[in-house]
């Protein structure tokens, strides 16, 4: 798996923190109006850095996990407009549907991150 550079690692990490912060501050009534903005910046940083990382190998398991990881990144990006619709009370989806989508994306992210790491280790031991 091709790893990004130091600046990309920083953007990736900051994006992850902003994702979590945006989702968390939604629960604080005084900060709820700014939560979609914080989350959106984090989602763009996190997802874009994840999309820049690539796998050029032939391991089918890693390729499948990589596709799942990219699907999860797209879901994280789709959560942002749903948060805006909920906070601003506009659009057809005004409820907390973004929470369901965020939960699905988080489960995929956690699963793929652990599986990719273990599969990369297994792959390096084989070769």
Secondary structure, DSSP 8 states (H G I E B T S, - for coil): -B---HHHHHHHHHHHHHHHHHHHHTTSTTTHHHHHHHHHHHHHHHHHHHHH-B--S--HHHHHHHHHHHHHHHHHHHHHHHHHHHHHT-SS--SSHHHHHHHHHHHHHHHHHHHHHHHHHHHHHH-
